Amino acid sequence: DAFAIRFDSGSVFNIEIHNIQGSGVAPPAAPAATSYSASAATTSYAAPAAVSSPAPSGDDELEFQPGQKVQILGPPAMAGKKGEVIGPALGNAFAVRFESGSVFNIETGNLQAAMAMA
């Protein structure tokens, strides 16, 4: 069971009831230890890294630098929004923090250096 919760930033997240302080619901019990045969598979989930070190390529110059202001060219729902580069992300992308505080990994083809305001 979960509730959709809207934060001050406007972001909405589904939060499980036991993770809401004051809900009075205890977290689920950990599964009992079981032995599995070598062929039994278990699934493990881990959050993806928002920012990673780029693979060494001999060229230390990044297309965008951390702290650099950028404008988003796409996808269409985000086009025109402005943000700040946090650093390189997985693949050909950069982690960008928007004015709302949200962070998204945006492909370099969808980023443009923001023009300095005079």
N, CA, C and O atoms as a printed pandas DataFrame, in Angstrom:
     atom_number atom_name residue_name chain_id  residue_number  x_coord  y_coord  z_coord
0              1         N          ASP        A               1    0.838   -1.186    0.000
1              2        CA          ASP        A               1    0.000    0.000    0.000
2              3         C          ASP        A               1    0.879    1.244    0.000
3              4         O          ASP        A               1    1.899    1.287    0.688
4              5         N          ALA        A               2    0.487    2.252   -0.767
5              6        CA          ALA        A               2    1.279    3.474   -0.882
6              7         C          ALA        A               2    0.357    4.664   -1.104
7              8         O          ALA        A               2   -0.802    4.517   -1.492
8              9         N          PHE        A               3    0.901    5.835   -0.850
9             10        CA          PHE        A               3    0.201    7.087   -1.113
10            11         C          PHE        A               3    1.011    7.893   -2.119
11            12         O          PHE        A               3    2.241    7.875   -2.081
12            13         N          ALA        A               4    0.327    8.604   -3.021
13            14        CA          ALA        A               4    0.992    9.549   -3.915
14            15         C          ALA        A               4    1.144   10.847   -3.120
15            16         O          ALA        A               4    0.156   11.413   -2.651
16            17         N          ILE        A               5    2.381   11.312   -2.972
17            18        CA          ILE        A               5    2.660   12.502   -2.169
18            19         C          ILE        A               5    3.317   13.545   -3.053
19            20         O          ILE        A               5    4.311   13.264   -3.723
20            21         N          ARG        A               6    2.753   14.772   -3.054
21            22        CA          ARG        A               6    3.318   15.895   -3.812
22            23         C          ARG        A               6    4.210   16.701   -2.870
23            24         O          ARG        A               6    3.754   17.147   -1.817
24            25         N          PHE        A               7    5.470   16.890   -3.239
25            26        CA          PHE        A               7    6.420   17.656   -2.455
26            27         C          PHE        A               7    6.332   19.131   -2.817
27            28         O          PHE        A               7    5.710   19.498   -3.814
28            29         N          ASP        A               8    6.964   19.980   -1.998
29            30        CA          ASP        A               8    6.968   21.418   -2.245
30            31         C          ASP        A               8    7.504   21.750   -3.639
31            32         O          ASP        A               8    7.100   22.751   -4.232
32            33         N          SER        A               9    8.400   20.928   -4.164
33            34        CA          SER        A               9    8.982   21.165   -5.484
34            35         C          SER        A               9    7.980   20.901   -6.602
35            36         O          SER        A               9    8.203   21.297   -7.746
36            37         N          GLY        A              10    6.863   20.225   -6.268
37            38        CA          GLY        A              10    5.881   19.853   -7.280
38            39         C          GLY        A              10    6.010   18.411   -7.728
39            40         O          GLY        A              10    5.110   17.888   -8.386
40            41         N          SER        A              11    7.115   17.754   -7.383
41            42        CA          SER        A              11    7.305   16.357   -7.742
42            43         C          SER        A              11    6.343   15.482   -6.959
43            44         O          SER        A              11    6.037   15.766   -5.801
44            45         N          VAL        A              12    5.865   14.414   -7.593
45            46        CA          VAL        A              12    4.950   13.474   -6.944
46            47         C          VAL        A              12    5.614   12.106   -6.914
47            48         O          VAL        A              12    6.104   11.615   -7.931
48            49         N          PHE        A              13    5.624   11.498   -5.731
49            50        CA          PHE        A              13    6.213   10.182   -5.557
50            51         C          PHE        A              13    5.222    9.284   -4.836
51            52         O          PHE        A              13    4.473    9.745   -3.975
52            53         N          ASN        A              14    5.217    8.001   -5.186
53            54        CA          ASN        A              14    4.431    7.007   -4.457
54            55         C          ASN        A              14    5.290    6.494   -3.318
55            56         O          ASN        A              14    6.330    5.877   -3.551
56            57         N          ILE        A              15    4.862    6.744   -2.084
57            58        CA          ILE        A              15    5.618    6.368   -0.898
58            59         C          ILE        A              15    4.855    5.273   -0.164
59            60         O          ILE        A              15    3.675    5.432    0.146
60            61         N          GLU        A              16    5.532    4.162    0.113
61            62        CA          GLU        A              16    4.903    3.087    0.860
62            63         C          GLU        A              16    4.566    3.589    2.262
63            64         O          GLU        A              16    5.319    4.360    2.856
64            65         N          ILE        A              17    3.427    3.141    2.779
65            66        CA          ILE        A              17    2.903    3.641    4.049
66            67         C          ILE        A              17    3.915    3.473    5.177
67            68         O          ILE        A              17    4.060    4.373    6.005
68            69         N          HIS        A              18    4.619    2.341    5.229
69            70        CA          HIS        A              18    5.554    2.122    6.338
70            71         C          HIS        A              18    6.729    3.103    6.300
71            72         O          HIS        A              18    7.450    3.227    7.290
72            73         N          ASN        A              19    6.939    3.807    5.171
73            74        CA          ASN        A              19    8.017    4.786    5.070
74            75         C          ASN        A              19    7.559    6.198    5.433
75            76         O          ASN        A              19    8.347    7.140    5.353
76            77         N          ILE        A              20    6.312    6.352    5.827
77            78        CA          ILE        A              20    5.781    7.661    6.203
78            79         C          ILE        A              20    5.798    7.760    7.723
79            80         O          ILE        A              20    5.145    6.976    8.413
80            81         N          GLN        A              21    6.551    8.734    8.242
81            82        CA          GLN        A              21    6.674    8.902    9.678
82            83         C          GLN        A              21    5.312    9.202   10.282
83            84         O          GLN        A              21    4.564   10.031    9.765
84            85         N          GLY        A              22    4.993    8.525   11.379
85            86        CA          GLY        A              22    3.732    8.745   12.063
86            87         C          GLY        A              22    2.586    7.921   11.514
87            88         O          GLY        A              22    1.456    8.067   11.980
88            89         N          SER        A              23    2.835    7.060   10.541
89            90        CA          SER        A              23    1.750    6.256    9.964
90            91         C          SER        A              23    1.327    5.131   10.895
91            92         O          SER        A              23    0.211    4.622   10.793
92            93         N          GLY        A              24    2.214    4.743   11.801
93            94        CA          GLY        A              24    1.904    3.655   12.717
94            95         C          GLY        A              24    2.007    2.289   12.085
95            96         O          GLY        A              24    1.655    1.291   12.716
96            97         N          VAL        A              25    2.483    2.216   10.851
97            98        CA          VAL        A              25    2.613    0.932   10.158
98            99         C          VAL        A              25    4.065    0.493   10.238
99           100         O          VAL        A              25    4.970    1.255    9.900
100          101         N          ALA        A              26    4.284   -0.736   10.684
101          102        CA          ALA        A              26    5.638   -1.272   10.797
102          103         C          ALA        A              26    6.138   -1.700    9.417
103          104         O          ALA        A              26    5.349   -2.100    8.561
104          105         N          PRO        A              27    7.459   -1.611    9.207
105          106        CA          PRO        A              27    8.004   -2.088    7.935
106          107         C          PRO        A              27    7.787   -3.589    7.796
107          108         O          PRO        A              27    7.683   -4.292    8.801
108          109         N          PRO        A              28    7.719   -4.088    6.575
109          110        CA          PRO        A              28    7.505   -5.520    6.384
110          111         C          PRO        A              28    8.665   -6.314    6.974
111          112         O          PRO        A              28    9.807   -5.854    6.988
112          113         N          ALA        A              29    8.358   -7.500    7.454
113          114        CA          ALA        A              29    9.388   -8.366    8.027
114          115         C          ALA        A              29   10.324   -8.841    6.928
115          116         O          ALA        A              29    9.916   -9.071    5.790
116          117         N          ALA        A              30   11.588   -8.981    7.300
117          118        CA          ALA        A              30   12.580   -9.476    6.347
118          119         C          ALA        A              30   12.259  -10.942    6.046
119          120         O          ALA        A              30   11.843  -11.680    6.939
120          121         N          PRO        A              31   12.449  -11.366    4.802
121          122        CA          PRO        A              31   12.163  -12.756    4.471
122          123         C          PRO        A              31   13.085  -13.689    5.258
123          124         O          PRO        A              31   14.238  -13.355    5.532
124          125         N          ALA        A              32   12.569  -14.837    5.608
125          126        CA          ALA        A              32   13.351  -15.829    6.342
126          127         C          ALA        A              32   14.494  -16.315    5.456
127          128         O          ALA        A              32   14.365  -16.412    4.236
128          129         N          ALA        A              33   15.610  -16.617    6.106
129          130        CA          ALA        A              33   16.770  -17.105    5.366
130          131         C          ALA        A              33   16.460  -18.487    4.819
131          132         O          ALA        A              33   15.988  -19.367    5.539
132          133         N          THR        A              34   16.729  -18.659    3.550
133          134        CA          THR        A              34   16.500  -19.948    2.909
134          135         C          THR        A              34   17.738  -20.318    2.127
135          136         O          THR        A              34   18.469  -19.454    1.643
136          137         N          SER        A              35   17.960  -21.592    2.012
137          138        CA          SER        A              35   19.095  -22.008    1.194
138          139         C          SER        A              35   18.579  -22.342   -0.193
139          140         O          SER        A              35   17.544  -22.992   -0.341
140          141         N          TYR        A              36   19.279  -21.909   -1.171
141          142        CA          TYR        A              36   18.910  -22.153   -2.561
142          143         C          TYR        A              36   19.979  -23.013   -3.209
143          144         O          TYR        A              36   21.147  -22.977   -2.822
144          145         N          SER        A              37   19.568  -23.774   -4.186
145          146        CA          SER        A              37   20.560  -24.532   -4.943
146          147         C          SER        A              37   21.312  -23.569   -5.842
147          148         O          SER        A              37   20.897  -22.423   -6.019
148          149         N          ALA        A              38   22.397  -24.021   -6.397
149          150        CA          ALA        A              38   23.231  -23.182   -7.248
150          151         C          ALA        A              38   22.461  -22.668   -8.456
151          152         O          ALA        A              38   22.805  -21.617   -8.997
152          153         N          SER        A              39   21.425  -23.384   -8.893
153          154        CA          SER        A              39   20.687  -22.956  -10.074
154          155         C          SER        A              39   19.573  -21.965   -9.747
155          156         O          SER        A              39   18.998  -21.370  -10.658
156          157         N          ALA        A              40   19.256  -21.774   -8.454
157          158        CA          ALA        A              40   18.186  -20.844   -8.089
158          159         C          ALA        A              40   18.681  -19.415   -8.274
159          160         O          ALA        A              40   19.804  -19.084   -7.894
160          161         N          ALA        A              41   17.848  -18.586   -8.850
161          162        CA          ALA        A              41   18.226  -17.201   -9.098
162          163         C          ALA        A              41   17.440  -16.284   -8.175
163          164         O          ALA        A              41   16.269  -16.531   -7.889
164          165         N          THR        A              42   18.083  -15.239   -7.716
165          166        CA          THR        A              42   17.400  -14.219   -6.929
166          167         C          THR        A              42   17.563  -12.905   -7.644
167          168         O          THR        A              42   18.533  -12.701   -8.374
168          169         N          THR        A              43   16.626  -12.021   -7.440
169          170        CA          THR        A              43   16.678  -10.718   -8.080
170          171         C          THR        A              43   17.092   -9.689   -7.054
171          172         O          THR        A              43   16.569   -9.667   -5.940
172          173         N          SER        A              44   18.013   -8.850   -7.418
173          174        CA          SER        A              44   18.467   -7.783   -6.546
174          175         C          SER        A              44   18.280   -6.466   -7.297
175          176         O          SER        A              44   18.643   -6.349   -8.467
176          177         N          TYR        A              45   17.718   -5.496   -6.618
177          178        CA          TYR        A              45   17.481   -4.209   -7.245
178          179         C          TYR        A              45   18.372   -3.166   -6.603
179          180         O          TYR        A              45   18.540   -3.150   -5.384
180          181         N          ALA        A              46   18.936   -2.306   -7.408
181          182        CA          ALA        A              46   19.751   -1.213   -6.902
182          183         C          ALA        A              46   19.426    0.030   -7.702
183          184         O          ALA        A              46   19.158   -0.041   -8.901
184          185         N          ALA        A              47   19.451    1.158   -7.037
185          186        CA          ALA        A              47   19.188    2.418   -7.726
186          187         C          ALA        A              47   20.318    2.701   -8.692
187          188         O          ALA        A              47   21.481    2.482   -8.352
188          189         N          PRO        A              48   20.008    3.190   -9.905
189          190        CA          PRO        A              48   21.064    3.517  -10.862
190          191         C          PRO        A              48   21.843    4.730  -10.377
191          192         O          PRO        A              48   21.304    5.602   -9.695
192          193         N          ALA        A              49   23.088    4.769  -10.732
193          194        CA          ALA        A              49   23.919    5.914  -10.362
194          195         C          ALA        A              49   23.496    7.116  -11.183
195          196         O          ALA        A              49   23.423    7.040  -12.409
196          197         N          ALA        A              50   23.219    8.221  -10.517
197          198        CA          ALA        A              50   22.795    9.422  -11.220
198          199         C          ALA        A              50   23.962   10.035  -11.976
199          200         O          ALA        A              50   23.798   10.537  -13.087
200          201         N          VAL        A              51   25.127    9.990  -11.374
201          202        CA          VAL        A              51   26.305   10.571  -11.990
202          203         C          VAL        A              51   27.415    9.550  -11.899
203          204         O          VAL        A              51   27.650    8.981  -10.833
204          205         N          SER        A              52   28.093    9.313  -12.987
205          206        CA          SER        A              52   29.194    8.373  -12.978
206          207         C          SER        A              52   30.396    9.000  -13.647
207          208         O          SER        A              52   30.284   10.001  -14.355
208          209         N          SER        A              53   31.527    8.407  -13.416
209          210        CA          SER        A              53   32.733    8.883  -14.075
210          211         C          SER        A              53   32.727    8.378  -15.505
211          212         O          SER        A              53   32.426    7.211  -15.756
212          213         N          PRO        A              54   33.060    9.258  -16.445
213          214        CA          PRO        A              54   33.086    8.791  -17.829
214          215         C          PRO        A              54   34.233    7.817  -18.048
215          216         O          PRO        A              54   35.244    7.869  -17.346
216          217         N          ALA        A              55   34.076    6.939  -19.010
217          218        CA          ALA        A              55   35.140    5.995  -19.331
218          219         C          ALA        A              55   36.329    6.774  -19.878
219          220         O          ALA        A              55   36.148    7.712  -20.654
220          221         N          PRO        A              56   37.534    6.400  -19.486
221          222        CA          PRO        A              56   38.709    7.113  -19.987
222          223         C          PRO        A              56   38.798    6.976  -21.497
223          224         O          PRO        A              56   38.719    5.873  -22.039
224          225         N          SER        A              57   38.963    8.102  -22.165
225          226        CA          SER        A              57   39.017    8.060  -23.620
226          227         C          SER        A              57   40.257    8.755  -24.150
227          228         O          SER        A              57   40.440    8.863  -25.363
228          229         N          GLY        A              58   41.111    9.227  -23.250
229          230        CA          GLY        A              58   42.290    9.950  -23.699
230          231         C          GLY        A              58   41.997   11.420  -23.898
231          232         O          GLY        A              58   42.926   12.223  -23.988
232          233         N          ASP        A              59   40.726   11.798  -23.970
233          234        CA          ASP        A              59   40.319   13.190  -24.128
234          235         C          ASP        A              59   39.633   13.603  -22.840
235          236         O          ASP        A              59   38.492   13.215  -22.588
236          237         N          ASP        A              60   40.327   14.396  -22.015
237          238        CA          ASP        A              60   39.808   14.755  -20.702
238          239         C          ASP        A              60   38.792   15.884  -20.751
239          240         O          ASP        A              60   38.187   16.199  -19.726
240          241         N          GLU        A              61   38.585   16.501  -21.902
241          242        CA          GLU        A              61   37.658   17.628  -22.020
242          243         C          GLU        A              61   36.228   17.129  -22.168
243          244         O          GLU        A              61   35.910   16.399  -23.107
244          245         N          LEU        A              62   35.367   17.529  -21.235
245          246        CA          LEU        A              62   33.953   17.174  -21.313
246          247         C          LEU        A              62   33.225   18.197  -22.169
247          248         O          LEU        A              62   33.627   19.359  -22.234
248          249         N          GLU        A              63   32.164   17.768  -22.819
249          250        CA          GLU        A              63   31.369   18.681  -23.650
250          251         C          GLU        A              63   30.698   19.753  -22.798
251          252         O          GLU        A              63   30.562   20.898  -23.229
252          253         N          PHE        A              64   30.274   19.379  -21.578
253          254        CA          PHE        A              64   29.685   20.317  -20.626
254          255         C          PHE        A              64   30.395   20.144  -19.292
255          256         O          PHE        A              64   30.748   19.027  -18.915
256          257         N          GLN        A              65   30.603   21.228  -18.588
257          258        CA          GLN        A              65   31.321   21.203  -17.323
258          259         C          GLN        A              65   30.353   21.312  -16.145
259          260         O          GLN        A              65   29.325   21.979  -16.257
260          261         N          PRO        A              66   30.667   20.663  -15.010
261          262        CA          PRO        A              66   29.827   20.821  -13.825
262          263         C          PRO        A              66   29.665   22.301  -13.474
263          264         O          PRO        A              66   30.636   23.057  -13.474
264          265         N          GLY        A              67   28.434   22.702  -13.177
265          266        CA          GLY        A              67   28.137   24.107  -12.856
266          267         C          GLY        A              67   27.728   24.928  -14.067
267          268         O          GLY        A              67   27.227   26.042  -13.916
268          269         N          GLN        A              68   27.933   24.398  -15.264
269          270        CA          GLN        A              68   27.588   25.130  -16.482
270          271         C          GLN        A              68   26.082   25.211  -16.646
271          272         O          GLN        A              68   25.380   24.222  -16.436
272          273         N          LYS        A              69   25.579   26.379  -17.021
273          274        CA          LYS        A              69   24.153   26.587  -17.270
274          275         C          LYS        A              69   23.831   26.090  -18.677
275          276         O          LYS        A              69   24.556   26.380  -19.629
276          277         N          VAL        A              70   22.733   25.336  -18.797
277          278        CA          VAL        A              70   22.336   24.785  -20.088
278          279         C          VAL        A              70   20.850   24.984  -20.311
279          280         O          VAL        A              70   20.085   25.211  -19.374
280          281         N          GLN        A              71   20.456   24.892  -21.582
281          282        CA          GLN        A              71   19.050   24.926  -21.972
282          283         C          GLN        A              71   18.744   23.586  -22.628
283          284         O          GLN        A              71   19.559   23.056  -23.383
284          285         N          ILE        A              72   17.554   23.035  -22.333
285          286        CA          ILE        A              72   17.162   21.735  -22.840
286          287         C          ILE        A              72   16.485   21.909  -24.200
287          288         O          ILE        A              72   15.592   22.741  -24.355
288          289         N          LEU        A              73   16.922   21.112  -25.189
289          290        CA          LEU        A              73   16.350   21.157  -26.533
290          291         C          LEU        A              73   15.280   20.087  -26.715
291          292         O          LEU        A              73   14.404   20.244  -27.566
292          293         N          GLY        A              74   15.324   19.032  -25.960
293          294        CA          GLY        A              74   14.355   17.958  -26.072
294          295         C          GLY        A              74   14.516   17.034  -24.899
295          296         O          GLY        A              74   15.514   17.125  -24.185
296          297         N          PRO        A              75   13.596   16.168  -24.677
297          298        CA          PRO        A              75   12.366   15.870  -25.398
298          299         C          PRO        A              75   11.388   17.042  -25.343
299          300         O          PRO        A              75   11.564   17.949  -24.530
300          301         N          PRO        A              76   10.361   17.039  -26.192
301          302        CA          PRO        A              76    9.460   18.183  -26.308
302          303         C          PRO        A              76    8.873   18.684  -24.985
303          304         O          PRO        A              76    8.704   19.891  -24.812
304          305         N          ALA        A              77    8.565   17.800  -24.070
305          306        CA          ALA        A              77    7.973   18.226  -22.797
306          307         C          ALA        A              77    8.951   19.032  -21.946
307          308         O          ALA        A              77    8.537   19.753  -21.038
308          309         N          MET        A              78   10.243   18.912  -22.235
309          310        CA          MET        A              78   11.243   19.617  -21.440
310          311         C          MET        A              78   11.931   20.733  -22.223
311          312         O          MET        A              78   12.704   21.501  -21.649
312          313         N          ALA        A              79   11.664   20.833  -23.512
313          314        CA          ALA        A              79   12.328   21.810  -24.368
314          315         C          ALA        A              79   12.135   23.226  -23.821
315          316         O          ALA        A              79   11.031   23.626  -23.451
316          317         N          GLY        A              80   13.236   23.965  -23.784
317          318        CA          GLY        A              80   13.205   25.348  -23.331
318          319         C          GLY        A              80   13.518   25.515  -21.849
319          320         O          GLY        A              80   13.795   26.628  -21.402
320          321         N          LYS        A              81   13.480   24.432  -21.082
321          322        CA          LYS        A              81   13.777   24.528  -19.649
322          323         C          LYS        A              81   15.270   24.761  -19.465
323          324         O          LYS        A              81   16.086   24.353  -20.292
324          325         N          LYS        A              82   15.611   25.430  -18.359
325          326        CA          LYS        A              82   17.006   25.734  -18.064
326          327         C          LYS        A              82   17.439   24.956  -16.840
327          328         O          LYS        A              82   16.639   24.670  -15.950
328          329         N          GLY        A              83   18.721   24.618  -16.809
329          330        CA          GLY        A              83   19.259   23.879  -15.683
330          331         C          GLY        A              83   20.746   24.075  -15.556
331          332         O          GLY        A              83   21.355   24.865  -16.277
332          333         N          GLU        A              84   21.321   23.342  -14.623
333          334        CA          GLU        A              84   22.751   23.414  -14.349
334          335         C          GLU        A              84   23.316   21.998  -14.396
335          336         O          GLU        A              84   22.750   21.078  -13.806
336          337         N          VAL        A              85   24.434   21.830  -15.099
337          338        CA          VAL        A              85   25.079   20.531  -15.227
338          339         C          VAL        A              85   25.686   20.148  -13.875
339          340         O          VAL        A              85   26.411   20.927  -13.255
340          341         N          ILE        A              86   25.368   18.926  -13.438
341          342        CA          ILE        A              86   25.971   18.396  -12.214
342          343         C          ILE        A              86   27.241   17.634  -12.571
343          344         O          ILE        A              86   28.251   17.728  -11.874
344          345         N          GLY        A              87   27.178   16.879  -13.662
345          346        CA          GLY        A              87   28.336   16.110  -14.100
346          347         C          GLY        A              87   27.928   15.094  -15.143
347          348         O          GLY        A              87   26.754   15.005  -15.502
348          349         N          PRO        A              88   28.897   14.321  -15.635
349          350        CA          PRO        A              88   28.594   13.304  -16.639
350          351         C          PRO        A              88   27.740   12.195  -16.041
351          352         O          PRO        A              88   27.868   11.873  -14.860
352          353         N          ALA        A              89   26.871   11.614  -16.859
353          354        CA          ALA        A              89   26.022   10.492  -16.447
354          355         C          ALA        A              89   26.357    9.299  -17.329
355          356         O          ALA        A              89   27.250    9.374  -18.174
356          357         N          LEU        A              90   25.651    8.215  -17.133
357          358        CA          LEU        A              90   25.904    7.022  -17.924
358          359         C          LEU        A              90   25.613    7.276  -19.398
359          360         O          LEU        A              90   24.713    8.042  -19.742
360          361         N          GLY        A              91   26.370    6.637  -20.245
361          362        CA          GLY        A              91   26.176    6.801  -21.679
362          363         C          GLY        A              91   26.612    8.177  -22.131
363          364         O          GLY        A              91   27.530    8.768  -21.561
364          365         N          ASN        A              92   25.957    8.680  -23.146
365          366        CA          ASN        A              92   26.275    9.985  -23.717
366          367         C          ASN        A              92   25.302   11.015  -23.135
367          368         O          ASN        A              92   24.515   11.616  -23.866
368          369         N          ALA        A              93   25.363   11.211  -21.815
369          370        CA          ALA        A              93   24.406   12.082  -21.140
370          371         C          ALA        A              93   25.074   12.816  -19.990
371          372         O          ALA        A              93   26.168   12.464  -19.551
372          373         N          PHE        A              94   24.385   13.846  -19.516
373          374        CA          PHE        A              94   24.837   14.601  -18.351
374          375         C          PHE        A              94   23.684   14.718  -17.366
375          376         O          PHE        A              94   22.527   14.850  -17.764
376          377         N          ALA        A              95   24.006   14.668  -16.076
377          378        CA          ALA        A              95   23.012   14.904  -15.032
378          379         C          ALA        A              95   22.807   16.411  -14.960
379          380         O          ALA        A              95   23.765   17.169  -14.810
380          381         N          VAL        A              96   21.538   16.846  -15.071
381          382        CA          VAL        A              96   21.200   18.269  -15.079
382          383         C          VAL        A              96   20.186   18.537  -13.966
383          384         O          VAL        A              96   19.171   17.849  -13.859
384          385         N          ARG        A              97   20.477   19.554  -13.132
385          386        CA          ARG        A              97   19.540   19.966  -12.084
386          387         C          ARG        A              97   18.736   21.137  -12.628
387          388         O          ARG        A              97   19.292   22.156  -13.038
388          389         N          PHE        A              98   17.400   20.973  -12.624
389          390        CA          PHE        A              98   16.512   22.015  -13.106
390          391         C          PHE        A              98   16.252   23.039  -12.014
391          392         O          PHE        A              98   16.579   22.806  -10.850
392          393         N          GLU        A              99   15.665   24.174  -12.386
393          394        CA          GLU        A              99   15.355   25.229  -11.429
394          395         C          GLU        A              99   14.433   24.722  -10.325
395          396         O          GLU        A              99   14.432   25.270   -9.223
396          397         N          SER        A             100   13.645   23.678  -10.608
397          398        CA          SER        A             100   12.738   23.102   -9.611
398          399         C          SER        A             100   13.485   22.260   -8.584
399          400         O          SER        A             100   12.928   21.931   -7.536
400          401         N          GLY        A             101   14.745   21.904   -8.869
401          402        CA          GLY        A             101   15.526   21.051   -7.989
402          403         C          GLY        A             101   15.595   19.612   -8.462
403          404         O          GLY        A             101   16.412   18.839   -7.960
404          405         N          SER        A             102   14.752   19.233   -9.420
405          406        CA          SER        A             102   14.769   17.872   -9.963
406          407         C          SER        A             102   16.032   17.661  -10.784
407          408         O          SER        A             102   16.543   18.594  -11.405
408          409         N          VAL        A             103   16.534   16.424  -10.784
409          410        CA          VAL        A             103   17.728   16.079  -11.550
410          411         C          VAL        A             103   17.363   14.999  -12.560
411          412         O          VAL        A             103   16.762   13.984  -12.208
412          413         N          PHE        A             104   17.734   15.229  -13.823
413          414        CA          PHE        A             104   17.487   14.261  -14.893
414          415         C          PHE        A             104   18.773   14.056  -15.670
415          416         O          PHE        A             104   19.584   14.973  -15.799
416          417         N          ASN        A             105   18.955   12.842  -16.192
417          418        CA          ASN        A             105   20.056   12.563  -17.101
418          419         C          ASN        A             105   19.570   12.879  -18.507
419          420         O          ASN        A             105   18.623   12.259  -18.990
420          421         N          ILE        A             106   20.210   13.842  -19.168
421          422        CA          ILE        A             106   19.804   14.320  -20.490
422          423         C          ILE        A             106   20.931   14.028  -21.486
423          424         O          ILE        A             106   22.095   14.325  -21.219
424          425         N          GLU        A             107   20.576   13.446  -22.633
425          426        CA          GLU        A             107   21.564   13.157  -23.672
426          427         C          GLU        A             107   22.184   14.456  -24.175
427          428         O          GLU        A             107   21.511   15.484  -24.245
428          429         N          THR        A             108   23.456   14.409  -24.523
429          430        CA          THR        A             108   24.169   15.621  -24.934
430          431         C          THR        A             108   23.538   16.278  -26.160
431          432         O          THR        A             108   23.605   17.499  -26.295
432          433         N          GLY        A             109   22.931   15.505  -27.053
433          434        CA          GLY        A             109   22.277   16.078  -28.230
434          435         C          GLY        A             109   21.073   16.931  -27.875
435          436         O          GLY        A             109   20.603   17.710  -28.704
436          437         N          ASN        A             110   20.562   16.795  -26.647
437          438        CA          ASN        A             110   19.414   17.571  -26.198
438          439         C          ASN        A             110   19.809   18.727  -25.273
439          440         O          ASN        A             110   18.953   19.343  -24.638
440          441         N          LEU        A             111   21.111   19.013  -25.204
441          442        CA          LEU        A             111   21.604   20.108  -24.348
442          443         C          LEU        A             111   22.277   21.169  -25.194
443          444         O          LEU        A             111   22.922   20.874  -26.200
444          445         N          GLN        A             112   22.113   22.414  -24.763
445          446        CA          GLN        A             112   22.774   23.535  -25.418
446          447         C          GLN        A             112   23.259   24.461  -24.317
447          448         O          GLN        A             112   22.533   24.719  -23.357
448          449         N          ALA        A             113   24.478   24.964  -24.447
449          450        CA          ALA        A             113   25.006   25.915  -23.464
450          451         C          ALA        A             113   24.103   27.127  -23.442
451          452         O          ALA        A             113   23.767   27.678  -24.490
452          453         N          ALA        A             114   23.706   27.548  -22.239
453          454        CA          ALA        A             114   22.833   28.717  -22.103
454          455         C          ALA        A             114   23.612   29.980  -22.432
455          456         O          ALA        A             114   24.784   30.114  -22.082
456          457         N          MET        A             115   22.945   30.898  -23.107
457          458        CA          MET        A             115   23.569   32.170  -23.433
458          459         C          MET        A             115   23.608   33.046  -22.181
459          460         O          MET        A             115   22.653   33.077  -21.406
460          461         N          ALA        A             116   24.715   33.753  -21.994
461          462        CA          ALA        A             116   24.849   34.638  -20.835
462          463         C          ALA        A             116   23.918   35.824  -20.994
463          464         O          ALA        A             116   23.851   36.441  -22.057
464          465         N          MET        A             117   23.196   36.136  -19.916
465          466        CA          MET        A             117   22.291   37.282  -19.932
466          467         C          MET        A             117   23.090   38.547  -19.625
467          468         O          MET        A             117   23.915   38.554  -18.711
468          469         N          ALA        A             118   22.851   39.605  -20.378
469          470        CA          ALA        A             118   23.591   40.850  -20.185
470          471         C          ALA        A             118   22.867   41.756  -19.192
471          472         O          ALA        A             118   23.339   42.854  -18.900
